[in-house]
Amino acid sequence: MASPLNAFFPVLGAAMVLTPFAPLARTWQVFVPFFTPPLSAVVVPPAIDSLIFPESLNSASLAPEPSIAQQSPVTEPVVADDRVPALQRDVGGNLWVGSWQGLAHLDPNTGRIIARVSLPNIVIESLTEDKVGRIWVGSYEGLQRVDPRTNEVTTRNFLLPSNRVLSVLVDRRGYLWAGTDRGLVLISPDEGLIMTTLQDLPGTSANAMTLDAEGQLWVGTQDGLVRVDTASAFILRRFEAFPGGAIQDLAIGPDDNVWAATPNGLFVIDPETGDVLRSVTAFRGRNVTAVRFDNARNLWVGTTNGLYWVNYYNGAIVTEVAGLPSSRVLSLSTDTGNKVWVGTRDGLAWVSLRTGRATHHNIFRSREFDVDSR
């Protein structure tokens, strides 16, 4: 029997159809059979060699200050925001950098900028790559999709619980999960379908996501943690009132345990029982913002007061990384061009595994590019 909700609603001159989605009788498919017109994608050619892996940030050229007569007492100067909340290594080994200045694609081995992609007025918060190599961008304006072959940007008109997308992840089946500040959404990226929406989360806001060894989804929220079956979208386990508060990042360790970064420390969780196994001593009471492991089983922990290279086995700090453009770390990408790439409040950097020191990459300050000769 057809549902009374089956109807057509005008959405920007097109149609939206709602149909029951089995086996989840309480959820609905939302089919949006179109893209909005592509945003103009700008690939700006070439940067000079001297800007690759600069030792430090060159002074930005500033326009002369206006005279006192020209100044308005109520007008504040516009300051560029260089924060880099999202890093994504793609299947080809290159790095996508999502910042509040835009989206860039670079070769992590040389630092050469392959392309900059124009996303006007888009505040990027998260990135992921789907099964066919497309890059999905979570932003404060919803979801955008980038074709890495052409750098064309397409905006999908999904009816999300909120357009503020904080986290994105593609599961083993190829489905896209989008975490917003009002819940979690499961999407079929090829068919343009919202499969289901989960809003009954502790704290509602889906800040961070990761997949465990069994391919199940862990979602960190403002007030807890949930484990979700990626096949049925049922919540398998809930953890409310997490001891560290809001969960800001998640990672799976070499032991398959879940590592949770919070404003009050770094916690290790047993994925089977949900028990908190331990709080990492060196980070108790510290605001941990990012956590990643590399292939050598090194643990990298980003905080609001620096980046730390940590011995995974005993939790001891090996070194505090020097040379970052800001001590506030927002994102990490390990095993990318034999480096650890770091997104901070004031820009992008890479860490040498030989010296443990960071070098600022001047990715969004330069107006010039290295030539892409391919």
C-alpha positions, 0 to 999 in steps of 0.5 A, a space after each residue: 500500500 502506498 504511503 500517504 507520505 509519497 508525494 512530490 514537493 517542488 525543490 528548486 524546480 525538480 521533484 522529491 519522492 519519499 518511499 519506505 526503506 526496508 528493512 527499516 520501517 521507520 525510516 524513509 528514502 529520499 531520492 533527489 534525482 538531480 545535481 545543482 549546476 556545478 560550481 565553477 572549479 578553478 585549477 590555478 596553475 603553477 607555483 614556484 619551487 621556492 615555495 615548496 616546503 618553505 622553512 617558515 611562513 613568508 611575511 604576507 604583503 599587506 596593503 597600506 593602512 588607511 588614514 584616520 579619516 578613512 577609517 570607520 570606527 565600526 568596521 573591523 578589518 577582515 583577517 584571513 582564517 587559515 585553519 585546516 580542519 580536514 586532511 584526506 589521503 587519496 587512493 593515488 597517495 596524494 593529499 587533499 587539504 580542506 581549509 577555511 581558505 578552500 580545497 587544495 590537492 597536493 603531492 605530499 612527496 614534493 609539496 607540489 600543488 596539483 590543483 586548487 578547487 574553488 568552493 566560494 563561501 564554503 567553510 570546510 570541516 571534513 573530507 572523505 574519498 568514495 569507492 570510485 575516487 571522488 572526494 566528498 566535502 563536508 561543510 557548513 553548507 552541506 555536502 559537495 562532491 569533487 571529481 579529481 579528474 576534472 576538479 568539477 564541484 557538484 552540490 548534492 541537494 540532500 535533505 540533511 537534518 542540518 547543513 552543518 556537516 562535521 564529519 564524513 566517512 565511507 564504509 566498506 560497502 561504499 556507502 557515505 555517512 555524514 555526521 551533522 550537528 543534528 544527527 547522522 545520515 546514511 547516503 548512497 553516493 551513486 544513486 543520490 539516496 538518503 537511506 536513513 537518518 539517526 538523530 537519537 544520539 547522545 548529544 546529537 552532534 556527530 563530531 567524529 567517525 571511524 570504522 572498527 576491525 569488523 567494519 562497524 561504525 563508531 560515532 563520537 558525539 557531544 556527550 558520548 559514543 555509539 557503535 552502529 551496524 553499517 548494514 542495518 543502521 541500527 545502534 549496537 551500543 550506546 555510551 552516554 556521559 563519556 568521562 572525557 566529555 565531547 568526543 573530538 576525534 576517533 581512531 582504531 589502534 593496532 590492538 583494534 581498540 578505539 581511541 577517543 580524543 576529548 577535551 579532558 584527555 585521551 581514552 582507550 575503549 574496548 570495542 566489544 564491551 565498551 569499557 574504558 580500558 584506560 586514560 593515557 596518563 600523559 594527556 589527562 586533563 589536556 584538550 586532545 583534538 586529533 589522534 592517528 596511528 602510523 604504519 610503524 605503530 607510532 601514535 600521534 596526538 594533537 592538542 590545543 597546545 601542540 603535537 606529540 609523537 607518542 610510544 604506543 606501547 607505554 604511552 610515553 611522549 617521545 617528543 613534542 613536535 617543534 615548528 608548527 604554524 600554530 600549537 592548536 592542532 585540528 587534523 592529521 594524516 599519517 603515512 602520506 608521502 613518508 611524512 605526517 601532515 598536520 592541519 592547524 589553526 594557522 595553516 598546514 605543516 608536515 613533520 619529518 620522521 627523521 628529525 621530528 620537526 615540522 615545516 610550514 607548507 605555505 599552501 594558502 598564502 602563495 598566489 603562485 603554483 608549481 607547474 603540474 607537468 603531467 
